[in-house]
Amino acid sequence: MKQYFADLHIHVGVSSHGSWVKIPTSHKLTVENIFNDAVQCKGMDIIGIVDALSPLVLSDLEHMVNSGQMTLVSGGGYQYQNKLTVLLGAEIETAEEGRGLAHTLVYLPDIKTMREFSRFMSSHIKNINLSSQNARMPLKRLIQIAADFHGIIIPAHIFTPHKSLFGTCCSRLTDIMSSKEINCIDAVELGLSADSLLADRISELSVFSFVTNSDAHSLAKIAREYTVLQLTSPSFTEYRQALHNINGRKIEANYGLDPRLGKYHRTFCSACGNIVTQIGYIKSCPICGSNKIINGVFERIESIADFPTPHHPANRSPYFYQIPLEFIPGLGRKAMEKLLARFGTEMNIIHKTEETDLSVVVGERLAHDIVKARKGKTEIDVGGGGLYGKLIKS
């Protein structure tokens, strides 16, 4: 068994010919740029492109195969320049009548199967070229379709107040699905504003593995959250086995933001700009009285939790807080370039490099702040309502 670092929720902004795929994202988010950044800057072993439902993205991927840059591996997935394994995914929006919208990730083993899935879904989605489009069906129907294609099915960022399973659609999975559909779900994605301490307060989730991914809308956001996998080799089939703890394959650890840094962690009033720390769902701001409230993940979980404290199942992977370098106050582009030139990847800088070595490149204060964040000793100004939390300068 080997250890692999995986970020399996990365968006494509534009095709190689400049056509938009995901709006709004960075125009630098081309397939090739994503692959190169994941290898050279981030230190990832496996990534997931979640806009492969788009024929524009499939054409770019097919060109890479035809040019010899990518090769199909045994068990599904592709090797890019013998450096990176790429899994093909689709983020699809579903609608629960009278409830809300949710995003779900569906992964398939190869371009041929994804093309077939894309053609099938194009009869339900108005513009198949664009990412995360509404399939105009409930989640249980999407699960039935994805299961017919033998896809890996993972509800995305499950607690966020916009377009997520528990955030907008249900308090329990059984509210909207039968046990047959629930059993087809391979794992759930926690999202940037929740961790396993919060998620394991909900009894239904004890049977699922948790995955942590970046949901990157720019190159800089790749690997801000990732999952450490234990596999014999990187492939679609091995990933599915890891999600179900089969034959020694498993999720070894989750690395993610401290939820307080997530932009939907606490309730926020967009009228007065205040974070509302009152426990429970609210309809109006206790400070200004406005009803322009974006309820937070923390409050949502408080309102639907079965347990006051987490009940972790025996096979739950440890969750480690990771503070991305972009959150370090005063660490700008030039300092970042110097660090990457010296230490290779962000993973090395964040987790491995000694403080004395960092200080030679960026000075004692920044080196101290990086290591302080690594050890979880930094104070945080909590996020909410679409605004990320911030590290408080020492």
C-alpha positions as CSV (number, residue, x, y, z in Angstrom):
1,M,0.0,0.0,0.0
2,K,1.1,3.6,-0.7
3,Q,-0.1,7.0,0.5
4,Y,-1.6,9.3,-2.1
5,F,-2.7,13.0,-1.8
6,A,-6.0,13.6,-3.6
7,D,-8.1,16.7,-4.3
8,L,-11.1,15.4,-6.3
9,H,-13.2,18.6,-6.7
10,I,-11.5,21.0,-9.1
11,H,-13.4,23.1,-11.7
12,V,-12.4,23.9,-15.2
13,G,-12.9,27.6,-16.0
14,V,-12.4,27.7,-19.8
15,S,-11.7,25.2,-22.5
16,S,-8.4,25.3,-24.4
17,H,-10.1,27.4,-27.1
18,G,-11.3,30.0,-24.6
19,S,-15.0,29.0,-24.2
20,W,-16.4,29.3,-20.7
21,V,-17.2,26.1,-18.8
22,K,-17.6,27.3,-15.2
23,I,-18.9,30.8,-14.5
24,P,-17.6,32.4,-12.4
25,T,-14.0,31.1,-12.2
26,S,-10.6,32.1,-13.2
27,H,-9.8,32.1,-17.0
28,K,-6.5,30.4,-16.1
29,L,-8.4,27.3,-15.0
30,T,-7.7,25.3,-18.2
31,V,-7.2,21.6,-18.0
32,E,-3.5,21.8,-18.8
33,N,-2.9,24.6,-16.2
34,I,-4.7,22.6,-13.5
35,F,-2.7,19.5,-14.2
36,N,0.7,21.4,-14.1
37,D,-0.2,23.4,-11.0
38,A,-1.4,20.3,-9.1
39,V,2.0,18.6,-9.8
40,Q,4.5,21.5,-9.7
41,C,3.1,23.7,-7.0
42,K,0.6,21.7,-4.9
43,G,2.2,18.3,-4.7
44,M,-0.9,16.3,-5.4
45,D,-0.9,12.7,-6.6
46,I,-4.5,12.4,-7.7
47,I,-7.0,15.1,-8.8
48,G,-10.6,15.1,-9.9
49,I,-11.9,17.3,-12.7
50,V,-15.6,17.8,-11.9
51,D,-16.6,19.4,-15.2
52,A,-15.9,16.4,-17.5
53,L,-19.7,16.2,-18.3
54,S,-19.0,19.2,-20.6
55,P,-18.2,18.1,-24.2
56,L,-15.7,21.1,-24.2
57,V,-13.7,19.5,-21.4
58,L,-14.0,16.0,-22.8
59,S,-12.5,17.3,-26.1
60,D,-9.6,18.8,-24.3
61,L,-9.0,15.6,-22.4
62,E,-9.3,13.5,-25.5
63,H,-6.7,15.7,-27.2
64,M,-4.3,15.0,-24.4
65,V,-4.8,11.3,-24.8
66,N,-4.3,11.5,-28.6
67,S,-1.1,13.6,-28.1
68,G,0.3,11.1,-25.6
69,Q,0.2,13.4,-22.6
70,M,-2.4,11.2,-20.9
71,T,-2.8,7.5,-20.8
72,L,-5.7,5.4,-19.5
73,V,-4.7,3.3,-16.5
74,S,-5.9,-0.1,-15.5
75,G,-8.8,0.3,-13.2
76,G,-9.9,3.6,-14.7
77,G,-8.5,7.1,-14.6
78,Y,-5.7,8.7,-16.5
79,Q,-2.0,9.2,-15.9
80,Y,-0.7,12.7,-16.9
81,Q,2.9,12.7,-18.0
82,N,3.5,9.8,-15.5
83,K,3.2,12.3,-12.7
84,L,-0.5,12.7,-11.8
85,T,-3.6,10.5,-11.8
86,V,-6.7,12.3,-13.1
87,L,-10.2,11.0,-12.3
88,L,-13.2,12.3,-14.4
89,G,-16.1,13.7,-12.5
90,A,-19.3,15.8,-13.0
91,E,-20.9,18.1,-10.5
92,I,-24.6,18.1,-11.2
93,E,-27.4,20.2,-9.7
94,T,-30.7,18.5,-8.6
95,A,-33.9,19.9,-7.3
96,E,-36.2,18.6,-4.5
97,E,-39.7,19.9,-5.0
98,G,-40.7,22.4,-2.4
99,R,-37.3,22.1,-0.7
100,G,-34.2,23.3,-2.5
101,L,-31.2,22.6,-4.8
102,A,-28.2,20.3,-4.2
103,H,-24.9,19.5,-5.9
104,T,-23.7,16.0,-6.3
105,L,-20.4,14.6,-7.7
106,V,-20.4,11.7,-10.0
107,Y,-17.1,10.1,-11.1
108,L,-16.7,7.7,-14.1
109,P,-13.7,5.6,-15.1
110,D,-12.9,6.9,-18.6
111,I,-13.7,9.4,-21.4
112,K,-15.9,6.9,-23.3
113,T,-18.2,6.3,-20.3
114,M,-18.3,10.0,-19.5
115,R,-19.3,10.8,-23.1
116,E,-22.2,8.4,-22.9
117,F,-23.2,9.8,-19.5
118,S,-23.0,13.4,-21.0
119,R,-25.2,12.4,-24.0
120,F,-27.8,10.9,-21.6
121,M,-27.8,13.9,-19.3
122,S,-28.0,16.4,-22.2
123,S,-31.7,15.5,-22.5
124,H,-32.2,16.9,-19.0
125,I,-29.7,19.8,-18.8
126,K,-30.3,22.8,-21.0
127,N,-26.6,23.7,-21.7
128,I,-24.4,20.6,-21.3
129,N,-21.3,22.7,-22.1
130,L,-21.6,24.6,-18.8
131,S,-20.7,23.2,-15.4
132,S,-23.0,22.3,-12.5
133,Q,-26.2,22.9,-14.5
134,N,-29.6,21.9,-13.1
135,A,-30.6,18.5,-14.3
136,R,-34.3,19.2,-13.4
137,M,-34.7,16.0,-11.4
138,P,-34.5,15.0,-7.7
139,L,-31.3,13.5,-6.3
140,K,-32.8,10.0,-6.1
141,R,-33.3,10.0,-9.9
142,L,-29.7,11.2,-10.5
143,I,-28.5,8.5,-8.2
144,Q,-30.5,5.9,-10.2
145,I,-29.0,7.1,-13.4
146,A,-25.4,7.3,-12.1
147,A,-25.7,3.9,-10.6
148,D,-26.7,2.5,-14.0
149,F,-23.3,3.9,-15.3
150,H,-21.5,2.3,-12.3
151,G,-20.4,5.8,-11.1
152,I,-19.0,6.8,-7.8
153,I,-21.6,9.1,-6.2
154,I,-20.7,11.7,-3.6
155,P,-23.0,14.5,-2.5
156,A,-21.0,17.7,-2.5
157,H,-20.4,20.3,0.4
158,I,-23.3,18.7,2.2
159,F,-24.0,21.5,4.8
160,T,-23.5,24.8,2.9
161,P,-26.5,27.1,2.9
162,H,-26.6,27.2,-1.0
163,K,-27.2,24.1,-3.1
164,S,-26.4,21.3,-0.7
165,L,-28.1,18.2,0.7
166,F,-28.4,19.1,4.4
167,G,-28.1,22.8,3.8
168,T,-31.2,23.3,1.8
169,C,-32.9,20.0,0.9
170,C,-33.5,17.8,4.0
171,S,-32.8,17.2,7.7
172,R,-32.5,13.5,7.1
173,L,-31.6,11.5,3.9
174,T,-34.7,9.5,4.4
175,D,-36.7,12.6,3.9
176,I,-36.0,12.5,0.1
177,M,-34.6,9.1,-0.7
178,S,-35.3,5.4,-0.1
179,S,-32.7,3.1,1.5
180,K,-32.0,1.7,-2.0
181,E,-30.8,5.1,-3.2
182,I,-29.0,5.9,0.0
183,N,-27.1,2.7,-0.3
184,C,-25.8,3.8,-3.7
185,I,-24.0,6.8,-2.2
186,D,-20.3,6.1,-1.8
187,A,-19.2,8.9,0.5
188,V,-20.1,12.5,1.4
189,E,-18.0,15.7,1.0
190,L,-17.8,17.8,4.1
191,G,-17.2,21.2,2.4
192,L,-15.0,24.0,3.7
193,S,-17.2,25.1,6.6
194,A,-17.5,21.7,8.4
195,D,-15.3,18.9,9.8
196,S,-15.8,15.4,11.1
197,L,-16.4,16.7,14.6
198,L,-19.5,18.5,13.3
199,A,-20.6,15.9,10.8
200,D,-20.4,13.0,13.2
201,R,-23.2,14.6,15.3
202,I,-25.6,13.2,12.7
203,S,-26.2,9.5,13.1
204,E,-27.1,8.9,9.4
205,L,-23.6,9.8,8.3
206,S,-21.8,7.2,10.4
207,V,-22.0,4.7,7.5
208,F,-20.2,7.0,5.0
209,S,-16.6,7.9,4.5
210,F,-15.9,11.6,4.6
211,V,-13.9,13.3,1.8
212,T,-12.3,16.7,1.8
213,N,-11.7,18.5,-1.4
214,S,-10.9,22.1,-2.5
215,D,-13.9,22.9,-4.7
216,A,-11.3,25.1,-6.5
217,H,-12.5,28.0,-8.7
218,S,-8.9,29.2,-9.2
219,L,-5.5,27.7,-9.4
220,A,-4.6,29.1,-6.0
221,K,-7.4,27.3,-4.3
222,I,-6.3,23.8,-5.5
223,A,-5.5,21.5,-2.5
224,R,-6.7,23.9,0.2
225,E,-8.5,20.8,1.3
226,Y,-7.5,17.2,0.3
227,T,-7.9,13.6,1.3
228,V,-5.0,11.2,2.0
229,L,-5.7,7.8,0.5
230,Q,-4.1,4.4,1.1
231,L,-4.1,2.5,-2.2
232,T,-2.0,-0.1,-4.0
233,S,-2.1,2.1,-7.1
234,P,-4.0,5.3,-8.1
235,S,-7.1,4.5,-10.1
236,F,-10.9,4.8,-10.2
237,T,-11.4,1.3,-8.9
238,E,-8.9,1.7,-6.1
239,Y,-10.6,5.0,-5.1
240,R,-14.0,3.3,-4.8
241,Q,-12.5,0.6,-2.7
242,A,-10.9,3.1,-0.4
243,L,-14.3,4.9,0.1
244,H,-15.7,1.5,1.4
245,N,-12.6,0.3,3.3
246,I,-12.1,-2.7,1.1
247,N,-9.0,-4.9,1.1
248,G,-6.9,-2.5,3.0
249,R,-7.7,0.4,0.8
250,K,-8.9,3.3,2.9
251,I,-9.1,7.0,3.6
252,E,-6.1,7.5,5.8
253,A,-6.8,11.2,6.8
254,N,-8.8,14.3,5.9
255,Y,-7.0,17.6,5.7
256,G,-9.2,20.6,5.6
257,L,-9.7,24.2,6.8
258,D,-10.5,24.9,10.3
259,P,-14.3,25.3,9.8
260,R,-14.1,28.8,11.3
261,L,-12.2,29.9,8.2
262,G,-15.0,28.6,5.9
263,K,-17.1,31.3,4.3
264,Y,-20.4,29.8,5.5
265,H,-19.4,28.6,8.9
266,R,-21.5,31.0,11.0
267,T,-24.8,32.9,10.4
268,F,-24.3,36.3,8.7
269,C,-26.6,39.3,8.2
270,S,-25.9,40.9,4.8
271,A,-27.8,44.1,5.8
272,C,-25.5,45.1,8.7
273,G,-22.5,42.9,7.9
274,N,-22.4,41.2,11.3
275,I,-21.7,37.6,12.1
276,V,-24.5,36.3,14.3
277,T,-23.4,33.9,17.0
278,Q,-26.8,33.1,18.3
279,I,-27.3,29.3,18.4
280,G,-30.0,27.9,16.1
281,Y,-31.6,28.9,12.8
282,I,-32.9,32.5,12.8
283,K,-35.2,34.5,10.4
284,S,-34.1,38.0,11.3
285,C,-31.0,39.7,12.6
286,P,-31.0,40.2,16.4
287,I,-28.7,43.3,15.8
288,C,-30.5,45.2,13.1
289,G,-33.8,43.3,12.6
290,S,-33.2,42.6,8.9
291,N,-34.4,39.3,7.3
292,K,-31.3,39.3,5.0
293,I,-29.9,36.3,6.8
294,I,-27.5,33.6,5.5
295,N,-27.7,30.9,8.1
296,G,-24.4,29.2,8.8
297,V,-23.2,25.6,8.7
298,F,-22.6,25.5,12.4
299,E,-26.2,26.6,13.2
300,R,-27.6,24.2,10.6
301,I,-25.9,21.3,12.2
302,E,-26.9,22.5,15.7
303,S,-30.5,22.4,14.5
304,I,-30.5,18.9,13.0
305,A,-27.9,17.1,15.1
306,D,-28.7,13.8,16.9
307,F,-25.9,14.1,19.4
308,P,-24.6,17.1,21.4
309,T,-21.0,15.8,20.8
310,P,-19.6,13.7,17.9
311,H,-20.1,10.0,17.8
312,H,-17.3,8.8,15.5
313,P,-17.6,5.3,14.0
314,A,-14.7,2.9,14.6
315,N,-13.3,3.4,11.0
316,R,-13.5,7.2,10.9
317,S,-10.4,8.8,9.6
318,P,-8.6,11.5,11.6
319,Y,-9.3,15.1,10.5
320,F,-6.3,17.5,10.5
321,Y,-6.7,21.2,10.2
322,Q,-4.7,22.8,7.3
323,I,-4.4,26.5,6.9
324,P,-3.5,27.3,3.3
325,L,-0.6,29.7,2.8
326,E,-2.9,32.3,1.2
327,F,-4.4,32.8,4.7
328,I,-1.1,33.8,6.3
329,P,-1.2,37.6,6.8
330,G,1.6,39.3,4.9
331,L,2.6,36.3,2.7
332,G,2.3,37.8,-0.8
333,R,3.0,36.6,-4.3
334,K,6.8,37.3,-4.3
335,A,7.3,35.6,-1.0
336,M,5.3,32.6,-2.2
337,E,7.4,32.3,-5.4
338,K,10.5,32.3,-3.3
339,L,9.2,29.5,-1.0
340,L,8.1,27.4,-4.0
341,A,11.5,27.9,-5.7
342,R,13.3,26.7,-2.6
343,F,11.0,23.9,-1.2
344,G,9.1,22.7,-4.3
345,T,5.4,22.4,-3.3
346,E,2.9,23.9,-1.0
347,M,2.6,20.6,0.8
348,N,6.3,20.7,1.7
349,I,6.0,24.3,3.0
350,I,2.8,23.8,5.0
351,H,3.6,20.5,6.6
352,K,7.3,19.6,6.5
353,T,9.8,22.4,6.2
354,E,11.5,23.5,9.4
355,E,11.0,27.0,10.8
356,T,14.7,27.8,10.5
357,D,14.7,26.9,6.8
358,L,11.6,28.9,6.2
359,S,13.1,31.9,7.9
360,V,16.1,32.0,5.6
361,V,13.7,32.5,2.6
362,V,10.9,34.8,4.0
363,G,12.2,36.0,7.4
364,E,11.5,35.0,11.0
365,R,8.1,36.6,11.3
366,L,6.5,34.9,8.3
367,A,8.3,31.6,9.1
368,H,6.9,31.7,12.6
369,D,3.4,32.4,11.4
370,I,3.5,29.5,9.0
371,V,4.6,27.1,11.7
372,K,2.2,28.6,14.2
373,A,-0.7,27.9,11.7
374,R,0.7,24.4,11.2
375,K,0.4,23.7,14.9
376,G,-3.1,25.1,15.2
377,K,-2.1,27.9,17.5
378,T,-3.4,30.8,15.4
379,E,-6.4,32.9,16.5
380,I,-9.2,33.0,14.0
381,D,-11.8,35.7,13.1
382,V,-14.7,33.4,12.1
383,G,-16.2,33.5,8.6
384,G,-19.8,33.5,7.4
385,G,-22.2,34.7,4.7
386,G,-19.8,34.2,1.9
387,L,-16.8,35.8,3.6
388,Y,-13.9,33.6,4.6
389,G,-12.6,33.7,8.1
390,K,-9.2,35.4,8.8
391,L,-6.2,34.7,10.9
392,I,-5.7,37.3,13.6
393,K,-2.2,38.8,13.5
394,S,-0.2,38.1,16.5
